[in-house]
């Protein structure tokens, strides 16, 4: 037996087509967004890897000046430092402000 109203079936198919299109577009947008995020992370990781580490201090005065530069960069008022070996304190002192 033939369907009584074949036009209704085609109208139903057209009615649900935009919903399928929206889902497909949402999936494509999510895929593009995840690819963009992955590329951003990859580029950011590469740019950080190119920087060389700061030079290591060779004596106590260079260590104090390097610590003072770090304190100024991160707005830290002061820090206490102790250089030790296994059983002996080599140097103990502070850099910056002792009391606020």
N, C-alpha and C positions, 0 to 999 in steps of 0.2 A: 504494500500500500504506500502510496506517495504521501509525502508530508503535506499537510493541508496548507500551511503558510511557509513556503521556502524562503520568502523574503525576511521573515523574522529571524531565521538562523543567521543570515548574512548580517543583519543588523546587530545581533549579539556578538558576532565575531568582530565587527568594527568597534563595538563598544569596549571590548576588552583589549583591543590592539594598543591604545595609548598606555594602558597600565603596563603591558609587556614592554613597550618602548621605554617607559620611565624606568623600569627595573634594569633594562639593558644599559640605559644611559647612566644610571646610578652606579652600576657595576664598572662601567668603563671609567667613570670619574674617579672611583675609589682606586682602581688599578693605576691610573695616571698619577694620582696623589701619592700612592705608595712608592712608585718609581721616582717621583720628584724628591720625596723625603730620603730615599736611599741614596740618590745622587748627591744631595746636599750633605749628608753625613760623610760620604766618601770624599767629597771635595774638602770638607772641613778637616777631615783626618789627614789628608795629604798636605794641607797648608801648615798644620801644626808639626808634621814630621820634618819639614824643611828647616825649621829653626834650630840653630845649634845651641847647646846648653851654655850657660854663662861660664867663664873661666873659673877654675878653682883657686881660692886664695893660697898664696905660697907662704905667707907669714901671718903673725898675729895682727898687725896693723891692717893688712888687706882683708882679713876676716872681719875686723871691727867695721871697716868702711862698707863691706858687702852687707853686713847685718844692718847697718844704719840705712843703707839704700832700700833694703827690704822693708824695714820699719816705716820709712817715709812713703813707699809705694802703697802699702796696705793700711796706712794710718794707724799704726800700732804705737802706743806711747813708749813702751820699753820692754826689754826681755832680759832674763838671766841666762847665762850660758856657762856650761862646765865642760871642759875637754878632759877626758879621762882615758887611761889605759886600763889594763886588767885590775891593778891594785893601787894605782897612783893617779892623783889629780894633777894634770899638766897645767891647766889654767882655769880659773873660775872668776867670772866677772859679769858685769852687766853693760848693756848698751841702751841708751835712751834715758827716759825719765825714771827715777827710782820711786818717787811718791807723787801722787796727783793731788 
